[in-house]
Amino acid sequence: MQRIKTELLKNLADSVVKMDENRAVELAKEALEVKIDAYEAITYGLSKGMEIVGRKYENGEYFIPELLVCSDAMYAGIDILKPHIKADFVNTAERIVIGVVEGDTHDIGKNLVKIMFESSGFEVHDLGRDVPLKRFVEEAEKLEAQMICMSTLMTTTMMGMEGVINMLQGAGLRERFKVLVGGGPISQAFAVKIGADGYAHNAPGAVKRARELLKT
């Protein structure tokens, strides 16, 4: 049984790396049939494949189109497995609120970060693009999130990130949330200047930094 399980998990990972959505669905169903735990199949199969994809993306072997197709395969498998996750694993993930700050509608980078967060086991609440600054604070508080992630590709909107941090401080909530920022014009120096907890230059880097900040 262990050999079958090991092989199935490897094949699930491969289906994501090879961008094979139909194969991911087929293998997810097979995993359930042979009683492999659904959470393990996602974590050590599909998500592991997305980790490999993330490394390929970082190394310049895969680009945004490949990353998106790989994520489609991962999500197709997750859709089969998710209803079978045991209650013990539900609501245990670190919760992240993510969005593109007000005034900016560029969301490809944010979407890539969301994909990588979800494939790494985080619970992600996507506020979308052109998000009113106050909404980051309101949603993070309402959802009892651990982290707020903000992005922008425009220099004209980047100071909105500082606005959110100031709102958190004004409401006495700053210590409750880690704040991670990223996007084209954003840098580590800017993150330090506005009082953010961290900066990431790409999607895999965002996962790594989030794990460091949340110690997961």
Backbone torsions as a table, in degrees:
resi	resn	phi	psi	omega
1	MET	NA	-39.6	-179.4
2	GLN	-61.7	-39.3	179.4
3	ARG	-64.3	-41.9	179.1
4	ILE	-63.2	-43.7	-179.3
5	LYS	-62.8	-47.1	-179.6
6	THR	-59.7	-43.8	-178.7
7	GLU	-66.9	-40.8	179.9
8	LEU	-65.3	-42.1	179.2
9	LEU	-63.5	-40.4	177.5
10	LYS	-63.8	-42.7	-179.6
11	ASN	-66.4	-35.6	176.1
12	LEU	-62.2	-45.2	177.9
13	ALA	-61.0	-44.0	-178.9
14	ASP	-62.9	-35.5	-178.6
15	SER	-63.6	-33.5	177.9
16	VAL	-73.0	-47.3	-179.1
17	VAL	-60.7	-36.3	-178.0
18	LYS	-89.2	5.0	174.6
19	MET	62.2	33.9	-175.6
20	ASP	-104.4	90.0	-176.2
21	GLU	-62.3	-44.3	-179.3
22	ASN	-62.7	-39.5	179.3
23	ARG	-66.6	-38.5	178.5
24	ALA	-61.6	-42.6	178.2
25	VAL	-64.6	-46.6	-179.9
26	GLU	-58.9	-45.5	-178.7
27	LEU	-71.0	-34.4	177.0
28	ALA	-62.6	-42.6	177.7
29	LYS	-65.3	-39.6	179.0
30	GLU	-64.3	-39.3	178.6
31	ALA	-60.5	-41.4	178.1
32	LEU	-66.6	-38.9	-179.1
33	GLU	-62.1	-37.0	-178.5
34	VAL	-95.2	15.3	172.8
35	LYS	66.6	30.6	171.6
36	ILE	-77.0	134.5	-179.0
37	ASP	-57.6	130.8	-175.6
38	ALA	-61.2	-39.4	179.1
39	TYR	-63.5	-41.5	178.2
40	GLU	-65.4	-39.8	-179.1
41	ALA	-62.9	-37.0	177.9
42	ILE	-72.8	-48.5	-172.8
43	THR	-70.7	-46.3	-173.8
44	TYR	-100.4	-0.4	177.2
45	GLY	-115.0	-80.8	-175.7
46	LEU	-62.1	-47.5	-178.6
47	SER	-66.5	-35.8	177.6
48	LYS	-62.0	-39.2	176.8
49	GLY	-62.6	-39.5	-179.6
50	MET	-70.1	-28.7	174.2
51	GLU	-63.5	-41.9	178.0
52	ILE	-63.2	-41.9	177.9
53	VAL	-61.5	-41.6	178.7
54	GLY	-59.4	-40.6	178.5
55	ARG	-67.4	-39.2	177.9
56	LYS	-64.0	-37.3	178.3
57	TYR	-65.7	-44.6	178.3
58	GLU	-62.2	-36.9	-176.5
59	ASN	-84.3	-1.2	179.0
60	GLY	81.4	12.2	177.6
61	GLU	-82.9	-34.4	176.2
62	TYR	-117.3	153.2	178.4
63	PHE	-122.6	-176.5	-174.1
64	ILE	-53.9	-45.0	179.8
65	PRO	-58.7	-43.1	179.4
66	GLU	-64.9	-42.5	-179.2
67	LEU	-60.2	-40.9	-179.6
68	LEU	-67.5	-39.9	179.1
69	VAL	-68.5	-39.4	175.9
70	CYS	-60.3	-40.7	-179.8
71	SER	-66.5	-32.8	175.7
72	ASP	-61.1	-41.9	178.3
73	ALA	-64.4	-43.2	179.1
74	MET	-60.8	-49.0	-177.8
75	TYR	-64.4	-33.9	178.3
76	ALA	-62.2	-42.5	177.0
77	GLY	-68.2	-41.1	179.5
78	ILE	-61.1	-38.9	179.7
79	ASP	-58.6	-33.5	178.6
80	ILE	-74.7	-40.3	-172.0
81	LEU	-85.9	-31.0	-170.7
82	LYS	-56.5	-42.0	-179.4
83	PRO	-63.4	-13.5	-176.3
84	HIS	-103.7	6.4	178.4
85	ILE	-70.2	134.2	-179.3
86	LYS	-66.2	148.9	-176.0
87	ALA	-57.5	-29.0	-178.5
88	ASP	-58.4	-28.6	-175.3
89	PHE	-95.8	-5.1	-178.1
90	VAL	-80.4	138.1	177.5
91	ASN	64.0	22.3	177.4
92	THR	-101.4	-9.7	-177.1
93	ALA	-76.5	153.6	173.6
94	GLU	-66.8	137.7	-172.8
95	ARG	-102.4	129.2	-177.2
96	ILE	-124.9	135.6	171.7
97	VAL	-104.2	129.6	-175.4
98	ILE	-134.6	146.7	177.4
99	GLY	-174.8	166.8	175.0
100	VAL	-95.0	130.7	-172.8
101	VAL	-65.1	157.3	-177.5
102	GLU	-51.0	133.4	178.9
103	GLY	99.3	-10.0	-177.8
104	ASP	-123.2	131.1	-179.8
105	THR	-111.3	9.5	179.3
106	HIS	-82.5	115.4	-173.3
107	ASP	-127.4	9.4	-179.8
108	ILE	-62.4	-46.4	179.6
109	GLY	-60.9	-44.8	178.1
110	LYS	-59.7	-41.0	-179.9
111	ASN	-65.1	-37.4	177.7
112	LEU	-65.3	-41.7	178.0
113	VAL	-62.8	-42.8	178.4
114	LYS	-58.2	-45.8	179.5
115	ILE	-58.5	-46.6	-177.5
116	MET	-68.2	-36.5	176.4
117	PHE	-63.1	-48.6	-177.7
118	GLU	-64.4	-38.9	179.8
119	SER	-69.5	-17.1	179.7
120	SER	-97.4	5.9	173.4
121	GLY	96.5	4.0	177.6
122	PHE	-79.8	150.7	172.7
123	GLU	-91.8	114.5	-171.5
124	VAL	-110.9	129.3	175.1
125	HIS	-112.3	107.2	-173.4
126	ASP	-90.0	115.8	179.1
127	LEU	-85.6	-7.3	176.9
128	GLY	89.8	-146.8	-176.9
129	ARG	-118.8	165.3	-178.8
130	ASP	51.7	49.4	-173.9
131	VAL	-86.0	123.5	175.4
132	PRO	-54.7	136.1	-172.9
133	LEU	-56.9	-40.7	-178.3
134	LYS	-62.2	-27.7	-176.6
135	ARG	-68.0	-32.7	176.5
136	PHE	-57.4	-44.7	-178.8
137	VAL	-67.7	-47.4	-176.8
138	GLU	-62.2	-45.0	-177.5
139	GLU	-70.6	-39.6	178.9
140	ALA	-61.7	-41.3	179.5
141	GLU	-69.1	-44.9	-178.4
142	LYS	-63.0	-40.1	-176.6
143	LEU	-86.8	-4.5	-176.2
144	GLU	54.1	47.9	-179.5
145	ALA	-72.2	162.9	175.1
146	GLN	-101.1	-19.2	-174.6
147	MET	-146.3	144.6	172.1
148	ILE	-114.3	125.6	178.5
149	CYS	-115.7	128.4	-179.0
150	MET	-127.0	143.3	177.4
151	SER	-137.1	159.9	171.8
152	THR	-160.7	152.9	174.1
153	LEU	-110.7	4.4	-174.1
154	MET	-118.6	132.4	177.8
155	THR	-65.8	-26.0	-177.2
156	THR	-73.7	-15.7	-177.5
157	THR	-113.8	-5.5	-172.5
158	MET	-64.7	-27.6	179.6
159	MET	-70.6	-12.2	174.8
160	GLY	-60.6	-28.9	178.5
161	MET	-63.2	-42.2	176.5
162	GLU	-64.9	-34.4	177.8
163	GLY	-60.2	-42.0	178.9
164	VAL	-64.3	-43.5	179.5
165	ILE	-62.7	-39.9	177.6
166	ASN	-64.4	-37.8	177.0
167	MET	-63.6	-41.1	178.4
168	LEU	-61.8	-43.9	180.0
169	GLN	-64.9	-42.0	-179.1
170	GLY	-64.3	-30.3	-179.3
171	ALA	-91.3	1.0	-179.0
172	GLY	71.5	27.4	-175.2
173	LEU	-112.5	-0.4	-171.2
174	ARG	-57.3	-38.6	-176.4
175	GLU	-72.8	-13.6	-176.9
176	ARG	-80.8	-22.7	-173.4
177	PHE	-128.8	135.2	167.7
178	LYS	-79.9	144.1	-179.4
179	VAL	-120.4	121.8	-179.7
180	LEU	-117.1	131.9	-177.4
181	VAL	-125.4	156.0	179.1
182	GLY	-168.6	175.4	-179.0
183	GLY	129.7	166.8	-174.0
184	GLY	-46.3	-54.6	-175.7
185	PRO	-86.5	-0.9	-174.7
186	ILE	-86.6	144.9	179.9
187	SER	-138.1	169.9	175.7
188	GLN	-61.3	-40.1	-180.0
189	ALA	-61.9	-40.9	178.7
190	PHE	-65.6	-41.5	179.4
191	ALA	-59.2	-43.2	178.6
192	VAL	-64.7	-43.8	-177.1
193	LYS	-58.9	-41.3	-176.3
194	ILE	-89.7	-3.7	177.6
195	GLY	87.0	20.0	175.5
196	ALA	-72.8	158.6	179.8
197	ASP	-82.0	-26.2	-177.4
198	GLY	-162.3	165.8	179.0
199	TYR	-136.2	144.5	174.9
200	ALA	-135.4	139.4	-177.4
201	HIS	-93.2	-12.8	175.9
202	ASN	-155.3	178.7	-173.6
203	ALA	-65.0	-49.3	177.3
204	PRO	-60.0	-36.8	178.6
205	GLY	-65.6	-33.3	178.4
206	ALA	-64.5	-41.0	178.2
207	VAL	-63.5	-46.2	179.8
208	LYS	-59.8	-45.2	-178.3
209	ARG	-68.8	-38.6	178.7
210	ALA	-62.4	-42.1	178.4
211	ARG	-62.3	-39.2	177.8
212	GLU	-64.4	-44.5	-177.1
213	LEU	-69.9	-37.1	-177.8
214	LEU	-95.1	-7.0	179.0
215	LYS	55.4	49.6	178.6
216	THR	-101.5	NA	NA
